[in-house]
Amino acid sequence: MDNQEFLEKRRFIIKLGKALHKFGTPAYRLEAHLQTVSATLGMAGYFLISPTAMTFVLQHDTDQEYNHVARVKPGELDLGSLARTDELVDELTSGKRTLAEALERLEEIANKPNPYGSLLTWLSFGSSAGAFAMLMGTSWNDVFWSALLGLLVYGLVYRAEHSKRMAETLEPLAAIVCAICACAIATFDPYINLPVVILSGIIIFIPGLALTLGLAELAARDLISGTARIMDAVMLLFKLYFGAVLGMAIGKALFGEALHLDPAALPRWAIWSAVPILSMALVIIFKARLKDSPWGVLAGIVAFFSAMLGGIYLGESIGIFFGALTVGIYSNLFARWMKAPASIALLQGIVILVPGSKTYIGLNALISGETMLNQAHIGSQIFLIFMSLIAGLIFANVAVPPRRTL
């Protein structure tokens, strides 16, 4: 391998690593994938990935060695770009593209705008908030107002994309605005459950998936990245909770204490229909490709109903183990059949199971002593659910070993 070829290959691997990190790939999957690609290109590669730093060591022989350290921002899930990048690597290794063409295509993928546009993303924020309120089994009043708050939250997200100052305070600001608006709504609609409507409005920020990925990284012995991801998720949870508490205090000072009346409960069919609605909204929020979207929606349905079936016989917390096991097997089979990253189906299924909302409810119970939706013993439930999730994913990889690293 001459020096020019080594230079091109190392440029590609470094760009590939940064792109996949930007698209939200967990550290243990990213490190394994980069090692596989390096070996395919005829180089030895050693990588250390964390949410905010990347270290590359690339080597061909004693004369050709290169170290690269980069400071990066935590990635955000972009399943469409992840799938396109995986296809690009396949094309490169099969000889359909040259390295120069692959570098150019990688740049195109990294700079590709949101394929769904602002309007559909706005509607998906509202749909996800309303669908989450349906999953909580409260009332149609809560579903309606939660959906409206979800639409309002996207307005803040859109503004934050164009303002650095706004981006730094986005999560607590969204919680403050949702809490104040919910207090205002409660003055003329006494049937709303105030804490549930606030939680549903900001559900898109609740870091349940980040906590699960952090624990999965710890289970994979990726200790630095796992610890950093969990601490980042915990700090985000604290910011959201503080914003909600501050917003409720301001709302009550402005509008006074609101009278609460018990509304009519949602029918069972509404709770079940929330799962495909939420899954379809997540397709847009996670920017999955249209051709992959049915598989993502099906992953959410498989995860929810297998967890529900397991919960009937073995209890809710252990039922989550069966949900994670089933969706993990489904995702690995999807990766084999479709020759696409298992993450495309897995993440859209797991996000239905993660106890992010329960973590928020548990934090509320710990600080204020109040319970939401009669959730007793919430702390022990959270830990058991997280353990069940991770165990289910580990057993799924044993039952059907993944053939792709992403």
C-alpha positions as CSV (number, residue, x, y, z in Angstrom):
1,M,0.0,0.0,0.0
2,D,1.6,3.3,-1.1
3,N,1.4,6.5,1.0
4,Q,-1.3,8.1,-1.2
5,E,-3.6,5.1,-0.9
6,F,-3.0,4.9,2.9
7,L,-3.9,8.7,3.1
8,E,-7.2,8.2,1.2
9,K,-8.2,5.2,3.2
10,R,-7.5,6.9,6.5
11,R,-9.4,10.0,5.4
12,F,-12.4,7.8,4.5
13,I,-12.4,5.9,7.9
14,I,-12.1,9.1,9.9
15,K,-15.0,10.7,7.9
16,L,-17.0,7.5,8.2
17,G,-16.5,7.4,12.0
18,K,-17.5,11.1,12.5
19,A,-20.6,10.7,10.2
20,L,-21.9,7.6,12.0
21,H,-21.3,9.2,15.4
22,K,-23.3,12.3,14.2
23,F,-26.1,9.9,13.2
24,G,-26.4,8.6,16.8
25,T,-24.6,5.2,16.5
26,P,-23.8,3.7,20.0
27,A,-20.1,3.6,20.8
28,Y,-19.7,-0.2,21.0
29,R,-21.4,-0.7,17.6
30,L,-19.4,2.2,16.0
31,E,-16.1,0.8,17.3
32,A,-16.9,-2.7,16.0
33,H,-18.0,-1.3,12.6
34,L,-14.9,0.8,12.1
35,Q,-12.7,-2.2,13.0
36,T,-14.5,-4.3,10.4
37,V,-14.2,-1.6,7.7
38,S,-10.5,-1.0,8.5
39,A,-9.7,-4.7,8.2
40,T,-11.7,-4.8,4.8
41,L,-9.5,-1.9,3.5
42,G,-6.3,-3.8,4.6
43,M,-5.4,-1.8,7.7
44,A,-5.4,-2.4,11.4
45,G,-7.6,0.0,13.3
46,Y,-8.0,0.8,17.0
47,F,-10.8,3.1,18.2
48,L,-12.0,4.8,21.4
49,I,-15.4,6.4,21.0
50,S,-17.3,8.5,23.6
51,P,-20.3,10.9,23.2
52,T,-17.9,13.9,23.0
53,A,-14.6,12.5,21.8
54,M,-13.2,10.2,19.2
55,T,-9.7,8.6,19.0
56,F,-8.5,6.8,15.8
57,V,-5.3,4.8,15.5
58,L,-4.8,3.5,12.0
59,Q,-1.8,1.3,11.0
60,H,-0.7,-0.6,7.9
61,D,2.9,-1.3,8.8
62,T,5.6,0.3,11.0
63,D,6.1,3.1,8.5
64,Q,2.4,3.8,8.0
65,E,0.7,4.8,11.2
66,Y,-1.6,7.6,12.0
67,N,-3.3,8.9,15.2
68,H,-6.3,11.2,15.1
69,V,-8.2,12.7,18.1
70,A,-11.4,14.8,17.6
71,R,-13.7,16.7,19.9
72,V,-17.3,16.1,18.7
73,K,-20.8,16.9,19.8
74,P,-23.2,14.1,20.9
75,G,-25.0,12.7,17.9
76,E,-28.7,12.7,17.2
77,L,-30.6,9.8,15.8
78,D,-30.8,9.9,12.0
79,L,-31.8,6.4,10.9
80,G,-32.1,7.3,7.2
81,S,-28.5,8.6,7.0
82,L,-27.3,5.6,9.0
83,A,-28.9,3.2,6.4
84,R,-27.5,5.2,3.5
85,T,-24.0,5.2,5.0
86,D,-24.2,1.4,5.6
87,E,-25.2,0.9,1.9
88,L,-22.2,3.1,0.9
89,V,-19.7,1.0,2.8
90,D,-21.2,-2.2,1.1
91,E,-20.7,-0.5,-2.3
92,L,-17.1,0.4,-1.5
93,T,-16.2,-3.0,-0.2
94,S,-17.8,-4.8,-3.2
95,G,-15.9,-2.5,-5.6
96,K,-19.0,-0.6,-7.0
97,R,-17.5,2.7,-5.8
98,T,-13.9,4.0,-5.6
99,L,-12.6,5.6,-2.4
100,A,-12.9,9.1,-4.0
101,E,-16.5,8.5,-5.0
102,A,-17.2,7.1,-1.5
103,L,-15.8,10.2,0.2
104,E,-17.9,12.4,-2.0
105,R,-21.1,10.4,-1.3
106,L,-20.3,10.4,2.4
107,E,-20.2,14.2,2.3
108,E,-23.6,14.3,0.5
109,I,-25.2,12.0,3.1
110,A,-23.8,14.1,6.1
111,N,-25.2,17.3,4.6
112,K,-28.5,16.0,3.5
113,P,-31.4,18.1,4.8
114,N,-34.3,16.6,6.8
115,P,-36.2,14.4,4.2
116,Y,-39.6,15.1,5.7
117,G,-39.5,18.9,6.0
118,S,-40.7,21.1,8.8
119,L,-44.5,20.6,8.4
120,L,-44.4,16.8,8.7
121,T,-42.0,17.0,11.6
122,W,-44.2,19.5,13.4
123,L,-47.2,17.1,13.0
124,S,-45.1,14.2,14.2
125,F,-44.2,16.1,17.4
126,G,-47.9,16.7,18.1
127,S,-48.8,13.1,17.2
128,S,-46.1,11.6,19.5
129,A,-47.2,13.7,22.5
130,G,-50.9,12.8,21.9
131,A,-50.1,9.1,21.4
132,F,-48.0,9.0,24.6
133,A,-50.9,10.5,26.6
134,M,-53.1,7.7,25.1
135,L,-50.6,5.1,26.2
136,M,-50.8,6.5,29.7
137,G,-54.5,5.7,29.6
138,T,-55.8,9.0,31.0
139,S,-58.5,10.9,29.1
140,W,-59.3,12.4,25.7
141,N,-58.9,15.8,27.3
142,D,-55.3,15.0,28.1
143,V,-54.7,13.6,24.6
144,F,-55.9,16.7,22.9
145,W,-54.0,19.2,25.1
146,S,-50.8,17.0,25.0
147,A,-50.9,17.0,21.2
148,L,-51.2,20.8,21.1
149,L,-48.3,21.2,23.6
150,G,-46.3,18.8,21.4
151,L,-46.9,21.1,18.4
152,L,-45.8,24.1,20.5
153,V,-42.6,22.3,21.6
154,Y,-41.6,21.8,17.9
155,G,-41.9,25.6,17.4
156,L,-39.2,25.9,20.1
157,V,-37.1,23.2,18.5
158,Y,-37.4,24.9,15.1
159,R,-36.3,28.2,16.7
160,A,-33.4,26.5,18.5
161,E,-32.1,25.1,15.1
162,H,-31.5,28.7,14.1
163,S,-30.4,30.2,17.4
164,K,-27.4,29.0,19.4
165,R,-28.5,30.8,22.5
166,M,-32.0,29.2,22.3
167,A,-30.4,25.7,21.7
168,E,-28.5,26.0,25.0
169,T,-31.7,26.3,27.0
170,L,-34.1,24.4,24.8
171,E,-35.1,21.5,27.1
172,P,-35.8,23.4,30.4
173,L,-37.4,26.2,28.4
174,A,-39.7,23.8,26.7
175,A,-40.7,22.3,30.1
176,I,-41.3,25.8,31.5
177,V,-43.5,26.8,28.5
178,C,-45.5,23.5,28.6
179,A,-46.1,23.8,32.4
180,I,-47.3,27.4,32.2
181,C,-49.6,26.6,29.3
182,A,-50.9,23.5,31.1
183,C,-51.7,25.7,34.2
184,A,-53.6,28.1,31.9
185,I,-55.5,25.3,30.3
186,A,-56.5,23.9,33.7
187,T,-58.3,27.1,34.6
188,F,-61.0,26.4,31.9
189,D,-60.7,22.6,31.6
190,P,-60.8,21.0,35.0
191,Y,-60.6,17.5,33.5
192,I,-57.0,17.6,32.6
193,N,-54.3,15.8,34.6
194,L,-51.7,18.5,34.9
195,P,-48.5,16.5,35.4
196,V,-49.4,14.0,32.7
197,V,-50.1,16.7,30.1
198,I,-46.8,18.4,30.9
199,L,-44.9,15.1,30.7
200,S,-46.6,14.2,27.4
201,G,-45.7,17.7,25.9
202,I,-42.0,17.2,26.6
203,I,-41.9,13.4,26.1
204,I,-39.7,13.8,23.0
205,F,-36.9,15.2,25.3
206,I,-37.2,12.5,28.0
207,P,-33.9,10.6,27.8
208,G,-35.2,7.0,28.2
209,L,-33.5,5.8,25.0
210,A,-30.2,7.5,26.0
211,L,-30.3,5.8,29.4
212,T,-30.9,2.4,27.8
213,L,-28.1,2.9,25.2
214,G,-25.8,4.0,28.1
215,L,-26.6,0.8,30.0
216,A,-26.1,-1.3,26.9
217,E,-22.7,0.3,26.4
218,L,-21.8,-0.5,30.0
219,A,-23.0,-4.1,29.4
220,A,-20.7,-4.3,26.4
221,R,-17.8,-3.1,28.7
222,D,-17.6,0.2,26.9
223,L,-17.3,1.9,30.3
224,I,-16.2,5.5,29.3
225,S,-18.9,6.0,26.7
226,G,-21.6,4.3,28.8
227,T,-20.9,6.3,31.9
228,A,-20.8,9.6,30.0
229,R,-24.1,8.9,28.1
230,I,-25.9,8.0,31.4
231,M,-24.7,11.1,33.2
232,D,-25.7,13.3,30.2
233,A,-29.2,11.7,30.2
234,V,-29.5,12.2,34.0
235,M,-28.5,15.9,33.7
236,L,-31.1,16.3,30.9
237,L,-33.7,14.7,33.1
238,F,-32.8,17.1,35.9
239,K,-33.1,20.1,33.6
240,L,-36.5,19.0,32.3
241,Y,-37.9,18.3,35.8
242,F,-36.6,21.7,37.1
243,G,-38.2,23.4,34.1
244,A,-41.5,21.7,34.8
245,V,-41.5,22.6,38.5
246,L,-40.5,26.3,37.8
247,G,-43.2,26.5,35.1
248,M,-45.9,25.1,37.4
249,A,-44.9,27.6,40.1
250,I,-45.1,30.5,37.6
251,G,-48.4,29.1,36.2
252,K,-50.0,28.8,39.7
253,A,-48.8,32.3,40.6
254,L,-50.4,33.7,37.4
255,F,-53.6,31.6,37.2
256,G,-54.1,30.3,40.7
257,E,-54.9,26.7,41.9
258,A,-57.1,24.9,39.4
259,L,-60.0,22.7,40.3
260,H,-59.5,19.0,39.1
261,L,-62.4,16.7,38.2
262,D,-62.0,13.1,37.3
263,P,-62.6,12.6,33.5
264,A,-64.0,9.5,31.7
265,A,-61.1,7.0,31.1
266,L,-59.9,6.1,27.6
267,P,-61.3,2.9,26.1
268,R,-58.9,0.0,25.7
269,W,-58.8,0.3,21.9
270,A,-57.5,3.8,22.1
271,I,-54.5,2.7,24.2
272,W,-53.7,0.0,21.6
273,S,-54.1,2.3,18.7
274,A,-51.5,4.7,20.3
275,V,-48.7,2.3,19.5
276,P,-48.8,2.4,15.7
277,I,-49.5,6.2,15.9
278,L,-46.4,6.7,18.1
279,S,-44.3,4.4,15.9
280,M,-45.3,6.3,12.7
281,A,-44.5,9.6,14.4
282,L,-41.0,8.2,15.4
283,V,-40.3,7.3,11.8
284,I,-40.4,11.0,10.9
285,I,-38.7,12.2,14.1
286,F,-35.8,9.6,13.7
287,K,-35.7,10.5,9.9
288,A,-36.0,6.9,8.8
289,R,-36.3,6.2,5.1
290,L,-39.8,5.6,3.7
291,K,-38.8,2.1,2.5
292,D,-37.7,1.2,6.0
293,S,-40.7,2.8,7.8
294,P,-43.0,-0.2,7.7
295,W,-40.3,-2.3,9.5
296,G,-39.9,0.4,12.1
297,V,-43.6,0.7,12.8
298,L,-43.9,-3.1,13.0
299,A,-40.9,-3.2,15.4
300,G,-42.9,-0.9,17.8
301,I,-46.0,-3.0,17.6
302,V,-44.0,-6.3,18.1
303,A,-42.2,-4.7,21.1
304,F,-45.4,-3.4,22.8
305,F,-47.6,-6.4,22.4
306,S,-44.9,-9.0,23.2
307,A,-44.1,-7.1,26.4
308,M,-47.8,-6.8,27.2
309,L,-48.3,-10.6,26.7
310,G,-45.2,-11.4,28.9
311,G,-46.5,-8.9,31.5
312,I,-49.9,-10.7,31.8
313,Y,-48.2,-14.0,32.9
314,L,-45.0,-12.8,34.6
315,G,-45.5,-9.2,35.7
316,E,-44.9,-5.9,33.9
317,S,-41.2,-5.6,34.6
318,I,-40.3,-9.1,33.4
319,G,-42.7,-8.7,30.5
320,I,-40.3,-6.0,29.3
321,F,-37.6,-8.7,29.0
322,F,-39.8,-10.6,26.5
323,G,-40.5,-7.4,24.6
324,A,-36.8,-6.6,24.3
325,L,-36.0,-10.2,23.4
326,T,-38.6,-10.4,20.7
327,V,-37.8,-7.0,19.1
328,G,-34.0,-7.9,19.3
329,I,-34.6,-11.1,17.4
330,Y,-36.9,-9.3,15.0
331,S,-34.2,-6.6,14.4
332,N,-31.4,-9.1,13.8
333,L,-33.6,-11.0,11.3
334,F,-34.5,-7.7,9.6
335,A,-30.8,-7.0,9.2
336,R,-30.2,-10.4,7.6
337,W,-33.2,-10.2,5.2
338,M,-32.9,-6.5,4.2
339,K,-29.1,-6.2,4.4
340,A,-29.5,-3.1,6.5
341,P,-28.4,-2.0,10.0
342,A,-30.4,-3.8,12.8
343,S,-30.5,-0.4,14.6
344,I,-33.2,0.8,12.1
345,A,-35.8,-1.6,13.5
346,L,-34.3,-2.1,17.0
347,L,-34.3,1.6,18.1
348,Q,-37.8,2.2,16.9
349,G,-39.0,-0.9,18.9
350,I,-36.9,-0.3,22.0
351,V,-38.1,3.3,22.4
352,I,-41.6,2.0,23.0
353,L,-40.3,0.0,25.9
354,V,-37.9,2.3,27.6
355,P,-39.0,3.6,31.0
356,G,-38.0,7.2,30.4
357,S,-41.4,8.5,31.5
358,K,-41.2,6.3,34.6
359,T,-37.8,7.7,35.4
360,Y,-39.3,11.2,35.3
361,I,-42.3,10.0,37.5
362,G,-39.8,8.4,39.9
363,L,-37.8,11.6,40.2
364,N,-41.1,13.5,40.8
365,A,-42.0,11.0,43.6
366,L,-38.6,11.2,45.1
367,I,-38.5,15.1,45.3
368,S,-42.1,16.0,45.9
369,G,-43.4,12.9,47.5
370,E,-46.4,12.9,45.1
371,T,-47.3,10.0,42.8
372,M,-48.6,10.3,39.2
373,L,-51.2,7.8,37.9
374,N,-51.0,5.8,41.2
375,Q,-47.5,4.5,40.3
376,A,-46.4,2.8,43.5
377,H,-42.9,1.4,44.1
378,I,-41.8,3.2,40.9
379,G,-38.0,3.3,41.8
380,S,-37.6,-0.5,42.0
381,Q,-39.7,-0.9,38.8
382,I,-37.4,1.4,36.9
383,F,-34.3,-0.5,37.7
384,L,-35.9,-3.8,37.0
385,I,-37.3,-2.6,33.7
386,F,-33.8,-1.3,32.6
387,M,-32.2,-4.6,33.6
388,S,-34.9,-6.5,31.7
389,L,-34.3,-4.4,28.6
390,I,-30.6,-5.0,28.6
391,A,-30.9,-8.7,29.4
392,G,-33.5,-9.1,26.6
393,L,-31.2,-7.5,24.0
394,I,-28.2,-9.7,25.1
395,F,-30.2,-12.9,24.9
396,A,-31.6,-11.8,21.5
397,N,-28.1,-11.5,20.1
398,V,-27.3,-15.0,21.4
399,A,-30.5,-16.5,20.0
400,V,-30.0,-14.8,16.5
401,P,-26.4,-13.6,16.2
402,P,-26.2,-10.3,14.3
403,R,-24.4,-10.5,11.0
404,R,-23.9,-6.7,10.7
405,T,-22.1,-4.5,13.2
406,L,-24.4,-1.5,12.9
